[in-house]
Amino acid sequence: MTHAYDTTSAARSRRRRATFRHVRKHWTADAIGHGVMEPAIDAARAYDHVGYDYGHYADGDKSADVAKFASRRYEHGDALVWKELEASLARLHRLGIAQVRVLDAGCGPGTWTRRIADYASAIGMNLTIVGVDVSTTQLEIARHQNVTDDCTAAQRRTAMIEFQECDLSKTLPWTDRYFDLVLCNYTVLNHLSESALPAAIGELCRVSSGDVIATLRAIGSQPTVCIIGMERVRAYRHDNDDGELFFTLDDASRHTLPFKMYTAEALKSLFAPYAFIRDVRAIDIFAGRFSADDNWTAELLQELPERDLVLEQLAKLEEELCRQPGWIDHGTHVLIVAWPKPFLAEKSVRHLKAL
């Protein structure tokens, strides 16, 4: 008796998910020693494994100087995030708060932590910034680079920097509205399980009295394994339904990374119970796709006539399209700027002290 082979899209999806379950059972056990997904542990292991290579991939060089954005792979997106951060810090500075407190949630090697600290020092703002991450190796790198950074920058830096290990899927160890500003940048929230994400967003909003600035990888973005460039990847497979990313690097190491992407509308719904949404937009719709690659045609691109004009026009086009429904999910990341709603259960310790 023969059976017809179902070729419908639904059937293909079922077969693909069955394959994922088979791969997960064996790949995960081989990669991390057991077959059960532990999102924080799996994420930490992956970022621990690549060490300094993660910072080189994400930030180009270890410098925190925002003037050097142009030397980095994701300079366009970085500049847009920095624009929001700078505006928030400037507002806090105008308020004359004696000691501004900032949380960098998912700080990695501390690049953004140091950028914020350097900016605060440059404008004479008294600031304490806490960088937290689940990867102990990335935290070690952050602490090391904080003391071995460019000597001039380190000498100018008056802001206090602290790094702590922290799992964002757990309750954060600070009182309500303890921080004046919270940053949660790039794929940090993508690494949380779908069930843990709403509470994690609630916690970020709970501990902030000011802006919460978050970026998440967009559904329409190019493929990524988050921890290192795709040129170092031998094989990869992503299951967004289950929020799992499997990949093999060029050193033959296998990794299972929690990773789930959401539409901009879904993200607004996740933030809405805890915050007023000030802005939602795509960042880097075109720049990353048209950027030069040193391993490909970078030198030839620089010689093309009106190359700078092309990039300038693409940036202007992005500003026109980045909030439109048909485009907002097609950037590299989705940027959300939110203002936490009042927590009526109890007033924060800091607010009571100000009365």
C-alpha positions as CSV (number, residue, x, y, z in Angstrom):
1,M,0.0,0.0,0.0
2,T,1.4,3.3,-1.0
3,H,0.9,6.6,0.8
4,A,0.8,10.0,-0.9
5,Y,3.6,12.3,0.2
6,D,2.0,15.5,1.6
7,T,3.8,18.5,0.1
8,T,1.6,21.3,1.6
9,S,3.4,24.1,3.5
10,A,1.7,22.9,6.7
11,A,3.1,19.4,6.2
12,R,6.6,20.8,5.4
13,S,6.4,22.8,8.6
14,R,5.5,19.7,10.6
15,R,8.4,17.7,9.1
16,R,10.8,20.6,9.7
17,R,9.7,20.8,13.4
18,A,10.1,17.0,13.7
19,T,13.7,17.4,12.3
20,F,14.3,20.2,14.8
21,R,13.2,18.0,17.7
22,H,15.6,15.3,16.5
23,V,18.5,17.7,16.1
24,R,17.8,19.3,19.4
25,K,17.9,16.0,21.3
26,H,21.3,15.0,19.9
27,W,22.9,18.3,19.1
28,T,22.2,19.9,22.5
29,A,23.3,16.8,24.4
30,D,26.6,16.8,22.4
31,A,27.1,20.5,22.8
32,I,26.4,21.1,26.4
33,G,26.2,17.7,28.1
34,H,22.5,17.3,28.5
35,G,19.3,17.4,26.5
36,V,17.4,20.1,28.4
37,M,17.4,23.7,27.3
38,E,18.5,26.1,30.1
39,P,18.4,29.5,28.4
40,A,20.7,31.4,30.8
41,I,23.2,28.6,30.9
42,D,23.2,28.0,27.2
43,A,23.6,31.7,26.4
44,A,26.4,32.1,29.0
45,R,28.3,29.1,27.5
46,A,28.1,30.4,24.0
47,Y,29.3,33.9,24.9
48,D,31.9,32.5,27.2
49,H,33.2,30.3,24.4
50,V,34.0,33.1,22.0
51,G,35.5,35.4,24.6
52,Y,37.2,38.5,23.1
53,D,36.0,37.5,19.6
54,Y,32.5,38.6,20.5
55,G,33.6,42.2,21.1
56,H,35.6,42.3,17.9
57,Y,32.5,41.1,16.0
58,A,30.0,43.4,17.6
59,D,32.1,46.5,18.2
60,G,35.0,46.4,15.7
61,D,37.6,47.4,18.2
62,K,37.6,47.6,21.9
63,S,37.4,51.4,22.0
64,A,34.3,52.9,23.5
65,D,34.9,56.2,21.7
66,V,31.6,57.1,19.9
67,A,33.7,59.2,17.4
68,K,35.0,55.9,16.0
69,F,31.6,54.4,15.1
70,A,32.6,54.6,11.4
71,S,35.2,51.9,12.0
72,R,32.6,49.4,13.2
73,R,30.5,46.8,11.4
74,Y,27.2,48.1,12.8
75,E,28.1,51.8,13.0
76,H,24.8,53.1,11.6
77,G,22.7,51.2,14.1
78,D,25.1,52.1,16.9
79,A,24.8,55.8,16.0
80,L,21.0,55.6,16.2
81,V,20.9,53.9,19.5
82,W,23.5,56.4,20.8
83,K,21.4,59.3,19.7
84,E,18.5,58.1,21.9
85,L,20.9,57.5,24.8
86,E,22.6,60.9,24.5
87,A,19.2,62.6,24.5
88,S,18.1,60.7,27.6
89,L,21.4,61.5,29.4
90,A,21.1,65.2,28.4
91,R,17.6,65.4,29.9
92,L,18.8,63.9,33.1
93,H,21.7,66.3,33.2
94,R,19.4,69.3,32.8
95,L,17.3,68.1,35.7
96,G,20.4,68.5,37.9
97,I,20.1,65.1,39.6
98,A,22.9,64.8,42.1
99,Q,23.9,61.2,41.2
100,V,22.5,59.7,38.0
101,R,22.2,55.9,38.0
102,V,22.1,53.8,34.8
103,L,21.7,50.1,34.2
104,D,23.3,48.4,31.2
105,A,21.3,45.1,31.1
106,G,23.3,42.6,29.1
107,C,26.5,44.6,28.9
108,G,28.7,42.0,27.4
109,P,32.3,43.3,27.3
110,G,31.2,46.7,28.6
111,T,31.6,48.7,25.4
112,W,28.3,50.6,25.9
113,T,28.8,50.8,29.6
114,R,32.1,52.7,29.0
115,R,30.6,54.9,26.3
116,I,27.9,56.1,28.7
117,A,30.5,56.6,31.5
118,D,32.8,58.6,29.2
119,Y,29.9,60.8,28.0
120,A,28.8,61.5,31.5
121,S,32.4,62.4,32.5
122,A,32.8,64.7,29.5
123,I,29.7,66.8,30.3
124,G,30.4,66.8,34.1
125,M,27.6,64.5,35.1
126,N,27.9,62.6,38.3
127,L,27.0,59.1,37.2
128,T,27.1,55.5,38.5
129,I,26.5,52.8,35.9
130,V,26.0,49.1,36.6
131,G,26.6,46.6,33.8
132,V,25.1,43.1,34.2
133,D,25.5,40.0,32.1
134,V,24.9,36.3,32.4
135,S,28.4,35.5,30.8
136,T,31.2,35.5,33.4
137,T,33.8,35.6,30.7
138,Q,32.3,38.7,29.1
139,L,32.2,40.3,32.6
140,E,35.8,39.5,33.1
141,I,36.6,41.1,29.8
142,A,34.5,44.2,30.7
143,R,36.4,44.6,34.0
144,H,39.8,44.2,32.3
145,Q,39.0,46.6,29.5
146,N,37.7,49.2,32.0
147,V,41.1,49.4,33.6
148,T,43.3,48.9,30.5
149,D,41.2,51.1,28.2
150,D,42.8,54.0,26.3
151,C,44.8,55.8,29.0
152,T,43.4,59.3,28.1
153,A,39.8,58.0,28.3
154,A,40.5,56.2,31.5
155,Q,42.0,59.3,33.1
156,R,39.1,61.5,32.1
157,R,36.5,59.0,33.3
158,T,35.0,60.1,36.6
159,A,31.8,58.0,36.4
160,M,31.7,55.0,38.7
161,I,31.4,51.7,36.8
162,E,30.4,48.3,38.3
163,F,29.9,44.9,36.7
164,Q,27.7,42.2,38.1
165,E,26.6,38.7,37.0
166,C,22.8,38.7,36.6
167,D,20.2,36.6,34.9
168,L,17.5,38.9,33.4
169,S,14.9,36.1,33.6
170,K,15.0,36.4,37.4
171,T,13.8,39.2,39.7
172,L,16.3,42.1,39.6
173,P,17.9,42.9,42.9
174,W,17.1,46.6,43.0
175,T,14.2,48.6,44.4
176,D,11.5,50.2,42.3
177,R,12.8,53.1,40.2
178,Y,16.4,52.7,41.5
179,F,17.9,53.7,38.1
180,D,17.3,56.8,36.1
181,L,17.9,55.1,32.8
182,V,17.9,51.5,31.6
183,L,19.6,50.2,28.4
184,C,19.0,46.7,27.1
185,N,20.8,46.5,23.8
186,Y,20.6,44.3,20.7
187,T,19.9,40.5,21.1
188,V,19.8,40.4,25.0
189,L,16.0,40.1,25.2
190,N,15.9,37.8,22.2
191,H,17.8,35.2,24.3
192,L,15.1,35.0,26.9
193,S,12.4,32.3,26.6
194,E,9.0,33.4,25.4
195,S,7.6,32.6,28.8
196,A,10.2,34.6,30.7
197,L,10.2,37.7,28.5
198,P,7.1,39.6,29.8
199,A,8.3,39.4,33.4
200,A,11.8,40.5,32.3
201,I,10.5,43.5,30.5
202,G,8.4,44.3,33.6
203,E,11.5,44.1,35.8
204,L,13.5,46.5,33.5
205,C,10.6,49.0,33.7
206,R,10.1,48.5,37.4
207,V,13.7,49.5,38.3
208,S,13.7,52.6,36.0
209,S,12.4,56.0,36.8
210,G,13.2,57.2,33.3
211,D,13.7,55.9,29.8
212,V,14.0,52.2,29.1
213,I,15.8,51.9,25.7
214,A,15.8,48.4,24.2
215,T,16.8,46.9,20.9
216,L,15.9,43.4,19.7
217,R,16.8,41.5,16.5
218,A,14.2,42.0,13.8
219,I,12.4,39.2,12.0
220,G,13.4,40.7,8.6
221,S,17.1,40.9,9.5
222,Q,19.9,39.0,7.9
223,P,21.0,35.6,9.5
224,T,23.0,35.8,12.7
225,V,24.3,33.5,15.4
226,C,24.7,36.5,17.7
227,I,28.1,35.7,19.2
228,I,30.3,36.0,16.2
229,G,30.3,36.8,12.5
230,M,28.7,34.5,10.0
231,E,32.1,34.0,8.2
232,R,33.0,31.9,11.3
233,V,29.9,29.7,11.0
234,R,30.0,26.3,9.3
235,A,26.3,25.4,9.7
236,Y,23.3,26.9,11.4
237,R,19.6,26.2,11.9
238,H,17.0,28.5,13.6
239,D,13.6,27.4,14.9
240,N,11.8,30.6,15.9
241,D,8.7,28.7,17.0
242,D,10.7,27.1,19.8
243,G,13.1,29.9,20.1
244,E,16.3,27.9,19.5
245,L,19.3,28.4,17.3
246,F,21.7,25.6,16.6
247,F,25.1,26.3,14.9
248,T,28.6,24.9,14.4
249,L,31.6,27.3,14.4
250,D,34.8,26.9,12.4
251,D,36.5,25.5,15.5
252,A,34.1,22.6,15.2
253,S,32.3,23.6,18.4
254,R,28.5,23.1,18.5
255,H,26.2,25.5,20.3
256,T,22.5,25.7,21.2
257,L,21.5,29.3,21.9
258,P,18.0,30.5,23.0
259,F,16.9,33.0,20.4
260,K,13.4,34.2,19.5
261,M,12.4,37.1,17.3
262,Y,9.2,39.1,17.5
263,T,7.3,41.6,15.3
264,A,7.3,45.3,16.3
265,E,3.6,45.0,17.1
266,A,4.3,42.0,19.4
267,L,7.0,43.9,21.2
268,K,4.7,46.9,21.7
269,S,2.2,44.6,23.3
270,L,4.8,43.1,25.6
271,F,5.9,46.5,26.8
272,A,2.4,48.1,27.0
273,P,1.5,46.7,30.4
274,Y,4.6,48.2,32.0
275,A,5.4,51.4,30.0
276,F,4.2,54.1,27.7
277,I,5.8,53.6,24.3
278,R,7.5,56.8,23.2
279,D,9.0,55.4,20.0
280,V,9.2,52.1,18.0
281,R,11.3,52.0,14.8
282,A,13.5,49.9,12.7
283,I,17.2,50.6,12.8
284,D,19.6,49.7,10.0
285,I,17.2,48.8,7.2
286,F,19.8,49.5,4.4
287,A,23.2,50.4,5.9
288,G,24.2,46.8,7.0
289,R,23.1,45.4,3.6
290,F,25.2,47.9,1.7
291,S,28.2,48.0,4.1
292,A,31.7,47.2,3.0
293,D,33.2,43.9,3.9
294,D,37.0,43.8,4.4
295,N,37.0,40.1,3.2
296,W,35.1,41.0,0.0
297,T,35.0,44.2,-2.0
298,A,35.6,46.9,0.6
299,E,38.5,48.6,-1.3
300,L,36.6,48.6,-4.6
301,L,33.5,50.0,-2.9
302,Q,35.4,53.0,-1.6
303,E,36.6,53.8,-5.1
304,L,33.1,53.9,-6.6
305,P,31.9,57.4,-7.6
306,E,29.4,59.0,-5.2
307,R,29.6,56.1,-2.7
308,D,29.1,58.5,0.2
309,L,26.1,60.1,-1.5
310,V,24.5,56.6,-1.9
311,L,24.9,55.9,1.8
312,E,23.6,59.3,2.7
313,Q,20.5,58.9,0.6
314,L,19.9,55.4,2.1
315,A,20.1,56.9,5.6
316,K,17.5,59.5,4.6
317,L,15.3,56.9,3.1
318,E,15.5,54.8,6.3
319,E,14.3,57.8,8.3
320,E,11.2,58.1,6.1
321,L,10.4,54.4,6.2
322,C,11.5,53.1,9.7
323,R,8.2,53.5,11.4
324,Q,5.9,52.4,8.6
325,P,4.1,49.1,9.1
326,G,5.5,47.5,6.0
327,W,9.1,48.4,6.9
328,I,9.4,48.4,10.7
329,D,10.3,44.7,10.8
330,H,12.9,44.8,8.1
331,G,15.8,46.5,9.8
332,T,18.6,44.7,11.6
333,H,16.9,45.6,15.0
334,V,13.8,47.1,16.3
335,L,14.4,50.0,18.7
336,I,11.9,50.7,21.5
337,V,12.0,53.8,23.8
338,A,9.6,53.4,26.7
339,W,8.7,55.4,29.8
340,P,7.7,53.2,32.7
341,K,4.2,53.5,34.1
342,P,3.8,54.4,37.8
343,F,4.1,51.5,40.2
344,L,1.3,52.3,42.6
345,A,1.9,49.5,45.1
346,E,4.7,51.4,46.8
347,K,6.8,54.4,46.2
348,S,10.4,53.9,45.5
349,V,13.0,54.5,48.2
350,R,14.6,57.2,46.2
351,H,11.3,59.1,45.8
352,L,10.7,58.9,49.5
353,K,14.1,60.4,50.2
354,A,13.3,63.3,47.8
355,L,10.1,64.2,49.7
